[in-house]
Amino acid sequence: MKSWLSILLAVAWAGKLLAADVAADFTAANKLYSEGKFAAAAAAYDALLKTGAQSPALLFNAGNAAFKAGHLGQAIAAYRRAELLAPRDAELRANLAFARNQVQGATLRESRWLNWINTLTLNEGALLTALFLWALLALLALRQLQPALAPKLRPATRLAAALTVFSGAVLAWQAANHFNTSVAVVTSADATTRSGPFAEAQNGFAVRDGAELKVLDRHDDWVQVVNSNGKIGWLSWKQVEVLPGA
């Protein structure tokens, strides 16, 4: 029993030390940014992210540093990852929109519908749907237990049913977009697609730093992408960062 207690205490202590190290490194990266050393700050944030540390603030700052250092694609990728955790952060969404406006050439553009959907995380959408469903079930149960109240409860029941169906449909679409689609953000200054998933393949179309492309397929160290003009080609994993569709 004592050995298990010792192990648990050791794990807890190690966790505290790791958290302290992450906080110290985050502070150091912030200091580099405040001193105008944007490339060094971007590298420091990236090193933190590679340890598994992740938060909206860390990703937001990483995006800011990458943007200031001239790495547009890395900035957009960081902002998009932060948006998955904090979709209603106004400053984050503004910075992402500003960075996207700097991208040259063909790139995916979010529709107003998708932009609205993305104001909720997947977990929030699931919780909202569950709340509407439980409200509907409670109203139906109350109508069975108190038949005299049925006429008065009919409008609320219909509203709860409509909200449940609508919220469920939006959740299903959001989940399908998140798990079944991916977006490749170009992180190279200049890249050219290939006609196949190998370096010797014929050159295709050029893509610019920060361009967002829908992923169609993956093969070894390559991803097949399509741009907003419908052109299809292959890019190396080293040239992109692949993210969920929403």
C-alpha positions in Angstrom: 0.0 0.0 0.0 2.8 2.3 0.9 4.6 1.6 -2.4 1.5 2.6 -4.4 1.1 5.8 -2.3 4.8 6.6 -2.9 4.3 6.1 -6.7 1.2 8.4 -6.7 3.0 11.1 -4.7 6.0 10.9 -7.1 3.7 11.2 -10.1 1.9 14.2 -8.6 5.2 15.8 -7.7 6.6 15.2 -11.2 3.4 16.7 -12.7 3.9 19.8 -10.6 7.5 20.1 -11.6 6.5 19.7 -15.3 3.8 22.3 -15.0 6.3 24.7 -13.3 8.8 24.1 -16.1 6.1 24.8 -18.8 5.1 28.0 -17.0 8.7 29.1 -16.8 9.4 28.3 -20.5 6.2 30.1 -21.5 7.2 33.2 -19.5 10.7 33.1 -21.2 9.1 32.8 -24.6 6.8 35.8 -23.8 9.9 37.8 -22.8 11.6 37.1 -26.1 8.4 38.2 -27.9 8.2 41.5 -25.8 11.8 42.2 -26.7 11.0 41.9 -30.4 12.9 38.6 -30.9 10.1 37.1 -32.8 12.0 34.2 -34.5 13.4 33.1 -31.2 10.0 33.5 -29.5 8.4 31.4 -32.2 11.0 28.7 -31.8 10.5 28.7 -28.0 6.7 28.4 -28.3 7.2 25.6 -30.8 9.5 23.7 -28.4 6.8 24.0 -25.8 4.1 22.7 -28.1 6.3 19.7 -29.0 6.3 18.7 -25.3 2.6 18.2 -25.5 1.7 21.4 -23.7 -1.3 23.1 -25.3 -3.6 25.9 -24.4 -5.4 28.7 -26.3 -3.0 31.3 -24.9 0.1 29.2 -25.9 -1.2 28.6 -29.4 -2.3 32.3 -29.8 1.1 33.6 -28.8 2.8 31.0 -31.0 0.7 32.3 -33.9 1.6 35.9 -33.1 5.3 35.2 -32.9 5.2 33.2 -36.2 3.4 36.0 -38.0 5.8 38.6 -36.7 8.7 36.4 -37.8 7.3 36.2 -41.3 6.0 32.6 -41.2 2.5 33.1 -42.4 1.5 29.4 -42.7 2.8 28.5 -39.2 0.8 31.5 -37.8 -2.4 30.4 -39.5 -1.9 26.8 -38.3 -1.4 27.9 -34.7 -4.4 30.2 -34.8 -6.6 27.5 -36.3 -5.5 25.0 -33.5 -6.2 27.7 -30.9 -9.6 28.3 -32.4 -10.5 24.6 -31.9 -10.0 25.2 -28.1 -11.4 28.8 -27.9 -13.7 29.3 -30.9 -15.3 32.5 -29.6 -12.2 34.4 -28.7 -12.7 37.7 -30.6 -9.0 38.7 -30.7 -8.0 35.2 -31.9 -10.6 35.2 -34.7 -9.5 38.7 -35.7 -5.9 37.8 -35.9 -6.7 34.6 -37.9 -8.8 36.7 -40.4 -6.0 39.3 -40.7 -3.4 36.6 -41.4 -5.6 34.9 -44.0 -6.0 38.1 -45.8 -2.2 38.2 -46.3 -2.2 34.9 -48.2 -1.4 35.2 -51.9 -3.0 32.9 -54.5 -5.8 30.3 -54.2 -6.8 29.3 -50.7 -9.9 27.9 -49.0 -12.3 30.5 -47.7 -14.7 29.7 -44.8 -18.4 30.2 -45.6 -20.5 32.2 -43.2 -22.3 29.0 -42.3 -19.0 27.3 -41.4 -17.8 30.4 -39.6 -21.0 30.4 -37.5 -20.8 26.6 -36.8 -17.2 27.0 -35.6 -18.3 29.4 -32.8 -19.0 26.2 -30.8 -16.6 23.4 -30.0 -17.6 19.8 -30.8 -18.1 19.2 -27.0 -20.2 22.3 -26.6 -22.4 21.3 -29.6 -22.9 17.8 -28.1 -23.8 19.3 -24.7 -26.3 21.7 -26.2 -28.0 18.9 -28.2 -28.2 16.8 -25.0 -29.8 19.6 -23.1 -32.4 20.1 -25.8 -33.1 16.4 -25.9 -33.5 16.2 -22.1 -35.8 19.2 -22.1 -37.9 17.4 -24.8 -38.0 14.2 -22.8 -39.0 16.0 -19.6 -41.8 17.8 -21.4 -43.1 14.6 -22.9 -43.0 12.9 -19.5 -44.8 15.8 -17.9 -47.5 15.6 -20.5 -48.0 11.9 -19.7 -48.1 12.5 -15.9 -50.3 15.6 -16.1 -52.6 15.2 -19.1 -54.5 18.4 -18.2 -51.3 20.4 -18.9 -50.8 18.9 -22.4 -52.4 21.7 -24.3 -50.4 24.3 -22.5 -47.1 22.3 -22.9 -47.7 21.7 -26.7 -45.9 24.9 -27.9 -42.9 24.3 -25.7 -42.7 20.6 -26.7 -42.7 21.5 -30.4 -40.0 24.1 -29.8 -37.9 21.6 -27.9 -38.4 19.0 -30.6 -37.4 21.5 -33.3 -34.3 22.6 -31.4 -33.3 19.0 -30.8 -33.5 18.1 -34.4 -31.8 21.3 -35.6 -29.0 21.0 -33.0 -28.5 17.3 -33.7 -28.2 17.9 -37.5 -25.7 20.7 -36.9 -23.7 18.4 -34.5 -23.7 15.6 -37.0 -22.4 17.9 -39.7 -19.8 19.4 -37.4 -18.6 15.9 -36.3 -18.4 14.7 -39.9 -16.4 17.8 -40.9 -14.1 17.5 -37.9 -13.3 13.7 -38.2 -13.7 13.0 -41.9 -12.1 16.0 -43.5 -8.7 17.6 -43.1 -7.1 20.8 -44.2 -3.4 21.2 -45.1 -1.9 24.6 -44.3 1.2 25.4 -46.4 4.1 26.3 -44.1 6.8 26.6 -46.8 7.6 30.0 -48.3 7.1 28.6 -51.8 6.0 25.1 -52.7 5.1 23.3 -55.9 2.7 20.3 -55.9 3.6 17.1 -57.7 1.6 14.9 -60.0 2.3 11.9 -57.7 3.4 11.1 -54.2 7.2 11.1 -55.0 9.8 13.7 -55.5 10.5 12.8 -59.1 6.9 13.3 -60.1 6.1 16.1 -62.6 5.6 19.6 -61.2 2.0 20.8 -60.7 0.7 24.1 -59.5 2.5 26.5 -57.1 1.1 27.2 -53.6 2.0 30.1 -51.3 2.9 30.2 -47.7 -0.3 30.2 -45.6 -2.6 28.7 -48.3 -5.2 26.3 -46.9 -6.0 23.3 -49.0 -8.4 20.4 -48.6 -6.8 17.1 -48.1 -8.0 14.3 -50.4 -5.6 11.5 -49.7 -2.4 10.5 -47.9 0.5 8.3 -49.0 3.6 7.7 -47.0 5.1 11.2 -46.5 2.8 12.9 -48.9 -0.7 14.4 -48.9 -2.9 14.9 -51.9 -4.6 18.3 -51.9 -7.0 20.4 -53.9 -7.1 24.2 -53.9 -10.1 26.5 -54.2 -9.8 26.5 -58.0 -10.1 22.7 -58.1 -6.5 21.9 -59.0 -5.2 18.7 -57.5 -1.6 17.8 -56.6 0.6 16.2 -54.0 2.7 18.0 -51.3 5.3 16.6 -48.9 4.4 16.5 -45.2 7.4 18.8 -44.6 5.7 21.5 -46.5 2.3 21.5 -44.7 0.6 21.2 -41.3 -2.5 19.0 -41.5 -5.4 20.0 -39.2 -9.0 18.8 -38.7 -11.5 20.3 -41.0 -13.2 22.3 -38.2 
